[in-house]
């Protein structure tokens, strides 16, 4: 539990340790389709749509997220290789992604 790591020294002051940043691996599905999920957990009942399964090595996720948010007219974010778009119009989001040549499935209820 207790870790012996020096964080401050009277000789040199605060000790800063650079820990390597590890990108979370993207969840890629075997069928090649990306999934649109709906999530409300931890969001005070407000729903968001999650676009999961886009390969970050093939597609620019920041650019794709910006395109989706602007075409949907909604806010959103890119977190851990998952694109979040506010709202609950999954069918419209599916049509937009299909027009961008993605194979899309709606996941969840």
DSSP file (Angstrom, degrees, kcal/mol; ACC not computed):
  #  RESIDUE AA STRUCTURE BP1 BP2  ACC     N-H-->O    O-->H-N    N-H-->O    O-->H-N    TCO  KAPPA ALPHA  PHI   PSI    X-CA   Y-CA   Z-CA
    1    1 A X              0   0    0      0, 0.0     2,-0.4     0, 0.0     0, 0.0   0.000 360.0 360.0 360.0 -54.4    0.0    0.0    0.0
    2    2 A X        -     0   0    0      2,-0.0     2,-0.5     1,-0.0     0, 0.0  -0.618 360.0-158.9 -81.1 133.5    2.6    2.5    1.1
    3    3 A X        -     0   0    0     -2,-0.4     2,-1.5     2,-0.1    -1,-0.0  -0.952  15.6-135.6-116.8 128.5    5.1    3.4   -1.6
    4    4 A X        +     0   0    0     -2,-0.5     2,-0.5     2,-0.0    -2,-0.0  -0.647  47.7 147.5 -84.0  88.6    8.5    4.8   -0.8
    5    5 A X        -     0   0    0     -2,-1.5     2,-0.4     0, 0.0    -2,-0.1  -0.988  47.0-128.3-127.6 124.1    8.7    7.6   -3.4
    6    6 A X        +     0   0    0     -2,-0.5     3,-0.1     1,-0.2    -2,-0.0  -0.557  34.8 163.8 -72.3 122.8   10.5   10.8   -2.7
    7    7 A X        +     0   0    0     -2,-0.4     8,-2.3     1,-0.3     2,-0.3   0.587  64.8  23.3-113.8 -17.9    8.3   13.8   -3.5
    8    8 A X  E     -A   14   0A   0      6,-0.3     2,-0.4     8,-0.0    -1,-0.3  -0.991  57.5-174.6-150.7 141.3   10.1   16.6   -1.7
    9    9 A X  E  >  -A   13   0A   0      4,-2.0     4,-2.7    -2,-0.3    -3,-0.0  -0.998  26.6-140.4-135.2 139.3   13.7   17.2   -0.5
   10   10 A X  T  4 S+     0   0    0     -2,-0.4    -1,-0.1     1,-0.2     4,-0.1   0.737 104.1  56.5 -69.2 -20.2   15.0   20.1    1.6
   11   11 A X  T  4 S+     0   0    0      2,-0.1    -1,-0.2     1,-0.1    -3,-0.0   0.928 129.3   6.1 -75.2 -46.2   18.1   20.1   -0.7
   12   12 A X  T  4 S-     0   0    0      1,-0.3     2,-0.2     0, 0.0    -2,-0.2   0.456  96.2-131.7-122.0  -3.1   16.4   20.5   -4.1
   13   13 A X  E  <  +A    9   0A   0     -4,-2.7    -4,-2.0     2,-0.0    -1,-0.3  -0.586  67.3  15.3  90.0-150.1   12.7   21.1   -3.3
   14   14 A X  E     -A    8   0A   0     -6,-0.2     2,-0.6    -2,-0.2    -6,-0.3  -0.398  69.4-140.3 -68.0 134.5    9.8   19.4   -5.0
   15   15 A X        -     0   0    0     -8,-2.3     2,-0.6    -2,-0.1    -1,-0.1  -0.854  13.8-160.4 -98.1 122.0   10.8   16.2   -7.0
   16   16 A X        -     0   0    0     -2,-0.6     2,-0.6     2,-0.0    -9,-0.0  -0.913   2.3-163.9-107.5 122.3    8.9   15.8  -10.2
   17   17 A X        -     0   0    0     -2,-0.6     2,-0.8   -10,-0.0    -2,-0.0  -0.915  13.7-140.9-107.0 122.6    8.8   12.4  -11.7
   18   18 A X        -     0   0    0     -2,-0.6     2,-0.4     3,-0.0    -2,-0.0  -0.731  18.7-166.1 -83.8 113.1    7.9   12.1  -15.3
   19   19 A X        -     0   0    0     -2,-0.8     2,-0.1     1,-0.0    -2,-0.0  -0.840  28.8-106.2 -98.6 136.5    5.6    9.1  -15.8
   20   20 A X        -     0   0    0     -2,-0.4     2,-0.5     1,-0.1    -1,-0.0  -0.346  29.2-125.0 -64.6 136.9    5.1    7.9  -19.3
   21   21 A X        -     0   0    0     -2,-0.1     2,-0.6     1,-0.0    -1,-0.1  -0.698  23.8-158.8 -81.6 128.0    1.6    8.7  -20.7
   22   22 A X        -     0   0    0     -2,-0.5     2,-0.2     3,-0.0     3,-0.0  -0.942   9.7-139.5-113.3 118.5    0.0    5.5  -22.0
   23   23 A X        -     0   0    0     -2,-0.6     2,-0.3     1,-0.1     3,-0.0  -0.548  27.1-114.9 -71.6 136.5   -2.8    5.9  -24.6
   24   24 A X        -     0   0    0     -2,-0.2    -1,-0.1     1,-0.1     2,-0.1  -0.544  36.8-108.0 -71.6 137.0   -5.6    3.5  -23.9
   25   25 A X        -     0   0    0     -2,-0.3     2,-0.2     1,-0.1    -1,-0.1  -0.370  33.7-113.1 -67.3 143.0   -5.9    1.1  -26.7
   26   26 A X        -     0   0    0      1,-0.1     2,-0.8    -2,-0.1    -1,-0.1  -0.508  24.2-119.4 -75.9 142.4   -8.9    1.5  -29.0
   27   27 A X        -     0   0    0     -2,-0.2     2,-0.5    54,-0.2    -1,-0.1  -0.753  35.6-173.6 -84.3 110.9  -11.6   -1.1  -28.9
   28   28 A X        -     0   0    0     -2,-0.8     2,-0.2     6,-0.1    26,-0.1  -0.913  15.4-137.3-109.4 130.8  -11.7   -2.5  -32.5
   29   29 A X    >   -     0   0    0     -2,-0.5     3,-1.3     4,-0.4    -2,-0.0  -0.613  12.3-129.2 -90.3 148.2  -14.4   -5.0  -33.4
   30   30 A X  T 3  S+     0   0    0      1,-0.3    -1,-0.1    -2,-0.2    -2,-0.0   0.797 105.6  59.4 -65.9 -30.4  -13.7   -8.1  -35.5
   31   31 A X  T 3  S-     0   0    0      2,-0.1    -1,-0.3     1,-0.1     3,-0.1   0.538 108.7-121.7 -79.4  -3.6  -16.5   -7.4  -38.0
   32   32 A X  S <  S+     0   0    0     -3,-1.3    71,-0.4     1,-0.3     2,-0.2   0.453  70.8 126.0  81.8  -0.2  -15.0   -4.0  -38.9
   33   33 A X        -     0   0    0     69,-0.1    -4,-0.4    71,-0.1     2,-0.3  -0.606  54.8-134.7 -91.1 151.7  -18.2   -2.1  -37.8
   34   34 A X  E     -b  104   0B   0     69,-2.8    71,-2.3    -2,-0.2     2,-0.4  -0.767  21.3-133.5 -99.9 154.9  -18.2    0.8  -35.4
   35   35 A X  E     -bC 105  52B   0     17,-2.9    17,-2.7    -2,-0.3     2,-0.6  -0.835   6.4-151.2-112.3 144.3  -20.9    0.9  -32.7
   36   36 A X  E     -bC 106  51B   0     69,-2.0    71,-2.3    -2,-0.4     2,-0.3  -0.965  25.5-178.8-111.2 114.6  -23.1    3.7  -31.5
   37   37 A X  E     - C   0  50B   0     13,-2.7    13,-3.1    -2,-0.6     2,-0.4  -0.767  21.2-135.9-111.0 156.8  -23.9    3.3  -27.8
   38   38 A X  E     - C   0  49B   0     69,-0.4     2,-0.4    -2,-0.3    11,-0.2  -0.941  24.4-178.3-112.1 135.7  -26.1    5.4  -25.6
   39   39 A X  E     + C   0  48B   0      9,-2.6     9,-2.1    -2,-0.4    -2,-0.0  -0.997  25.5 158.3-138.0 135.1  -24.9    6.2  -22.1
   40   40 A X    > > +     0   0    0     -2,-0.4     3,-1.9     7,-0.2     5,-0.8   0.431  40.6 123.3-124.2  -9.4  -26.5    8.1  -19.2
   41   41 A X  T 3 5S+     0   0    0      1,-0.3    -2,-0.0     2,-0.1     0, 0.0  -0.333  85.4   3.7 -62.1 127.2  -24.5    6.6  -16.3
   42   42 A X  T 3 5S+     0   0    0     -2,-0.1    -1,-0.3     1,-0.1    -3,-0.0   0.658 108.0  96.7  75.2  16.4  -22.7    9.3  -14.2
   43   43 A X  T X 5S-     0   0    0     -3,-1.9     3,-1.9     3,-0.1    -2,-0.1   0.084  99.4-106.7-125.6  22.3  -24.2   12.1  -16.3
   44   44 A X  T 3 5S-     0   0    0      1,-0.3    -3,-0.1    -4,-0.1     3,-0.1   0.853  80.5 -52.7  55.0  39.3  -27.2   13.1  -14.1
   45   45 A X  T 3 <S+     0   0    0     -5,-0.8     2,-0.4     1,-0.3    -1,-0.3   0.323 104.6 131.3  83.5  -8.1  -29.6   11.5  -16.5
   46   46 A X    <   -     0   0    0     -3,-1.9    -1,-0.3    -6,-0.2     2,-0.3  -0.651  51.8-135.5 -79.7 130.1  -28.3   13.4  -19.6
   47   47 A X        -     0   0    0     -2,-0.4    40,-1.8    -3,-0.1     2,-0.3  -0.607  22.1-176.4 -90.2 145.5  -27.7   11.0  -22.5
   48   48 A X  E     -CD  39  86B   0     -9,-2.1    -9,-2.6    -2,-0.3     2,-0.5  -0.959  22.7-128.6-131.3 154.6  -24.7   10.9  -24.7
   49   49 A X  E     -CD  38  85B   0     36,-3.4    36,-2.7    -2,-0.3     2,-0.5  -0.890  20.1-152.1-102.5 133.1  -24.0    8.8  -27.8
   50   50 A X  E     -CD  37  84B   0    -13,-3.1   -13,-2.7    -2,-0.5     2,-0.8  -0.914   3.6-154.0-108.1 127.1  -20.6    7.0  -27.8
   51   51 A X  E     +CD  36  83B   0     32,-3.0    32,-1.8    -2,-0.5     2,-0.4  -0.892  26.8 179.4-100.4 109.4  -19.0    6.2  -31.1
   52   52 A X  E     +C   35   0B   0    -17,-2.7   -17,-2.9    -2,-0.8    30,-0.1  -0.874  47.7  38.5-117.3 140.9  -16.8    3.1  -30.3
   53   53 A X        +     0   0    0     -2,-0.4     2,-0.5    28,-0.3   -24,-0.3   0.542  64.5 141.2 104.5   8.8  -14.5    1.1  -32.6
   54   54 A X        -     0   0    0     27,-0.3     2,-0.6    -3,-0.3    -1,-0.3  -0.732  54.2-124.5 -84.4 128.5  -12.9    3.7  -34.8
   55   55 A X    >>  -     0   0    0     -2,-0.5     4,-2.3     1,-0.2     3,-1.0  -0.612  15.3-158.0 -75.6 115.5   -9.3    2.8  -35.4
   56   56 A X  T 34 S+     0   0    0     -2,-0.6     5,-0.2     1,-0.2    -1,-0.2   0.674  90.3  59.9 -70.0 -15.3   -7.2    5.9  -34.4
   57   57 A X  T 34 S+     0   0    0      1,-0.1    -1,-0.2     3,-0.1     3,-0.1   0.700 114.4  34.8 -83.1 -19.0   -4.3    4.7  -36.5
   58   58 A X  T <4 S+     0   0    0     -3,-1.0     2,-0.3     1,-0.2    -2,-0.2   0.800 121.7  40.0 -99.6 -38.3   -6.4    4.9  -39.7
   59   59 A X  S  < S-     0   0    0     -4,-2.3     2,-1.0     4,-0.0    -1,-0.2  -0.861  79.4-119.0-118.0 147.3   -8.7    7.9  -38.9
   60   60 A X     >  -     0   0    0     -2,-0.3     4,-2.4     1,-0.2     5,-0.2  -0.758  27.2-165.6 -82.4 104.8   -8.0   11.2  -37.3
   61   61 A X  H  > S+     0   0    0     -2,-1.0     4,-2.8     1,-0.2     5,-0.2   0.848  83.4  54.1 -66.1 -35.8  -10.4   11.0  -34.3
   62   62 A X  H  > S+     0   0    0      2,-0.2     4,-2.2     1,-0.2    -1,-0.2   0.930 112.0  44.2 -63.7 -44.3  -10.2   14.7  -33.5
   63   63 A X  H  > S+     0   0    0      2,-0.2     4,-2.2     1,-0.2    -2,-0.2   0.905 114.7  49.2 -66.7 -41.4  -11.2   15.7  -37.0
   64   64 A X  H  X S+     0   0    0     -4,-2.4     4,-2.6     2,-0.2    -2,-0.2   0.908 110.7  50.4 -64.4 -42.4  -14.0   13.0  -37.1
   65   65 A X  H  X S+     0   0    0     -4,-2.8     4,-2.6     1,-0.2     5,-0.2   0.914 110.7  49.2 -62.2 -42.7  -15.3   14.2  -33.7
   66   66 A X  H  X S+     0   0    0     -4,-2.2     4,-2.1    -5,-0.2    -1,-0.2   0.907 111.8  49.1 -63.4 -41.8  -15.4   17.8  -34.9
   67   67 A X  H  X S+     0   0    0     -4,-2.2     4,-2.5     2,-0.2     5,-0.2   0.931 112.7  47.1 -62.8 -46.6  -17.2   16.8  -38.1
   68   68 A X  H  X S+     0   0    0     -4,-2.6     4,-2.2     1,-0.2     6,-0.2   0.916 112.4  49.1 -63.3 -43.8  -19.8   14.7  -36.2
   69   69 A X  H  X>S+     0   0    0     -4,-2.6     5,-1.8     1,-0.2     4,-1.4   0.899 113.3  46.5 -63.8 -40.2  -20.5   17.4  -33.6
   70   70 A X  H  <5S+     0   0    0     -4,-2.1    -2,-0.2    -5,-0.2    -1,-0.2   0.908 114.3  46.3 -71.1 -40.3  -21.0   20.1  -36.3
   71   71 A X  H  <5S+     0   0    0     -4,-2.5    -1,-0.2     1,-0.2    -2,-0.2   0.825 116.6  45.4 -70.9 -29.9  -23.2   17.9  -38.5
   72   72 A X  H  <5S-     0   0    0     -4,-2.2    -1,-0.2    -5,-0.2    -2,-0.2   0.715 103.5-132.3 -81.3 -21.5  -25.3   16.9  -35.5
   73   73 A X  T  <5 +     0   0    0     -4,-1.4     2,-0.3     1,-0.3    -3,-0.2   0.834  68.6 113.8  71.0  32.1  -25.5   20.4  -34.1
   74   74 A X      < -     0   0    0     -5,-1.8    -1,-0.3    -6,-0.2    -2,-0.1  -0.804  66.4-112.8-128.9 167.1  -24.5   19.1  -30.7
   75   75 A X        +     0   0    0     -2,-0.3    11,-2.6    -3,-0.1     2,-0.3  -0.315  44.6 140.9 -87.5-179.6  -21.6   19.3  -28.3
   76   76 A X  E     -E   85   0B   0      9,-0.3     2,-0.3    -2,-0.1     9,-0.2  -0.984  30.7-127.4 168.1-170.3  -19.3   16.5  -27.4
   77   77 A X  E     -E   84   0B   0      7,-2.0     7,-3.4    -2,-0.3     2,-0.5  -0.964  16.8-120.5-157.7 168.1  -15.8   15.3  -26.6
   78   78 A X  E     +E   83   0B   0     -2,-0.3     2,-0.4     5,-0.2     5,-0.2  -0.975  38.0 168.7-119.0 113.8  -13.1   12.8  -27.5
   79   79 A X  E >   -E   82   0B   0      3,-2.5     3,-1.5    -2,-0.5    -2,-0.1  -0.987  64.2 -18.7-132.2 123.6  -12.1   10.7  -24.5
   80   80 A X  T 3  S-     0   0    0     -2,-0.4    -1,-0.1     1,-0.3     3,-0.1   0.877 124.8 -52.5  52.2  47.5   -9.9    7.6  -24.5
   81   81 A X  T 3  S+     0   0    0      1,-0.2     2,-0.4   -55,-0.1   -28,-0.3   0.694 116.2 114.1  62.8  22.1  -10.4    7.0  -28.3
   82   82 A X  E <   - E   0  79B   0     -3,-1.5    -3,-2.5   -30,-0.1     2,-0.5  -0.991  61.6-139.5-122.0 128.7  -14.2    7.2  -27.9
   83   83 A X  E     -DE  51  78B   0    -32,-1.8   -32,-3.0    -2,-0.4     2,-0.5  -0.771  16.1-160.4 -89.7 125.4  -16.1   10.0  -29.5
   84   84 A X  E     -DE  50  77B   0     -7,-3.4    -7,-2.0    -2,-0.5     2,-0.4  -0.911   8.9-176.7-106.2 130.1  -18.9   11.4  -27.3
   85   85 A X  E     -DE  49  76B   0    -36,-2.7   -36,-3.4    -2,-0.5    -9,-0.3  -0.996  25.8-123.5-125.9 128.3  -21.8   13.3  -28.9
   86   86 A X  E    S+D   48   0B   0    -11,-2.6   -38,-0.2    -2,-0.4     2,-0.2  -0.318  70.6  36.9 -69.5 151.8  -24.5   14.9  -26.7
   87   87 A X  S    S-     0   0    0    -40,-1.8    -2,-0.1     1,-0.1   -13,-0.0  -0.507  82.0 -95.8 104.8-173.0  -28.1   14.0  -27.3
   88   88 A X  S    S+     0   0    0     -2,-0.2     2,-0.6   -40,-0.1     3,-0.2  -0.203  71.5 119.8-144.5  47.6  -29.9   10.8  -28.3
   89   89 A X     >  +     0   0    0      1,-0.2     4,-2.0     2,-0.1     3,-0.2  -0.631  25.9 159.5-110.9  71.3  -30.5   10.9  -32.1
   90   90 A X  H  >  +     0   0    0     -2,-0.6     4,-2.5     1,-0.2    -1,-0.2   0.817  69.0  58.1 -66.5 -31.6  -28.6    7.7  -32.9
   91   91 A X  H  > S+     0   0    0      2,-0.2     4,-2.1     1,-0.2    -1,-0.2   0.911 107.6  46.6 -66.2 -40.7  -30.3    7.2  -36.3
   92   92 A X  H  > S+     0   0    0      2,-0.2     4,-2.1     1,-0.2    -2,-0.2   0.915 113.0  49.9 -64.7 -42.7  -29.2   10.6  -37.5
   93   93 A X  H  X S+     0   0    0     -4,-2.0     4,-2.4     1,-0.2    -2,-0.2   0.884 109.0  52.8 -63.6 -38.0  -25.6    9.9  -36.3
   94   94 A X  H  X S+     0   0    0     -4,-2.5     4,-2.4     1,-0.2    -1,-0.2   0.914 108.5  49.8 -63.2 -43.0  -25.7    6.5  -38.0
   95   95 A X  H  X S+     0   0    0     -4,-2.1     4,-1.9     2,-0.2    -2,-0.2   0.894 110.9  49.8 -63.1 -39.9  -26.7    8.2  -41.3
   96   96 A X  H  X S+     0   0    0     -4,-2.1     4,-0.9     2,-0.2    -2,-0.2   0.928 112.5  46.6 -64.6 -45.2  -23.9   10.7  -41.0
   97   97 A X  H  <>S+     0   0    0     -4,-2.4     5,-1.9     1,-0.2     3,-0.4   0.879 111.0  52.1 -66.4 -37.2  -21.3    8.0  -40.3
   98   98 A X  H ><5S+     0   0    0     -4,-2.4     3,-1.6     1,-0.2    -1,-0.2   0.854 105.2  55.3 -67.1 -33.3  -22.6    5.9  -43.2
   99   99 A X  H 3<5S+     0   0    0     -4,-1.9    -1,-0.2     1,-0.3    -2,-0.2   0.745 103.2  56.7 -69.2 -21.1  -22.3    8.9  -45.5
  100  100 A X  T 3<5S-     0   0    0     -4,-0.9    -1,-0.3    -3,-0.4    -2,-0.2   0.196 126.8-103.8 -91.5  14.7  -18.6    9.0  -44.4
  101  101 A X  T < 5S+     0   0    0     -3,-1.6     2,-0.3     1,-0.2    -3,-0.2   0.778  74.2 140.8  71.0  31.3  -18.2    5.4  -45.6
  102  102 A X      < -     0   0    0     -5,-1.9     2,-0.6    -8,-0.1    -1,-0.2  -0.780  54.5-127.5 -99.1 148.7  -18.3    3.7  -42.2
  103  103 A X        -     0   0    0    -71,-0.4   -69,-2.8    -2,-0.3     2,-0.4  -0.874  40.4-168.8 -91.5 121.0  -20.0    0.4  -41.4
  104  104 A X  E     -b   34   0B   0     -2,-0.6     2,-0.4   -71,-0.2   -69,-0.2  -0.894  20.8-176.7-124.6 140.9  -22.2    1.2  -38.4
  105  105 A X  E     -b   35   0B   0    -71,-2.3   -69,-2.0    -2,-0.4     2,-0.6  -0.988  25.6-130.5-129.4 143.6  -24.3   -0.7  -35.9
  106  106 A X  E     -b   36   0B   0     -2,-0.4     2,-0.3   -71,-0.2   -69,-0.2  -0.843  30.6-162.4 -91.8 122.5  -26.5    0.7  -33.2
  107  107 A X        +     0   0    0    -71,-2.3   -69,-0.4    -2,-0.6     2,-0.0  -0.752  43.6  13.7-107.2 151.2  -25.6   -1.1  -29.9
  108  108 A X              0   0    0     -2,-0.3   -72,-0.0     1,-0.2    -2,-0.0  -0.182 360.0 360.0  81.9-175.1  -27.6   -1.3  -26.7
  109  109 A X              0   0    0    -71,-0.1    -1,-0.2    -2,-0.0   -72,-0.0   0.427 360.0 360.0 -98.7 360.0  -31.2   -0.4  -26.0
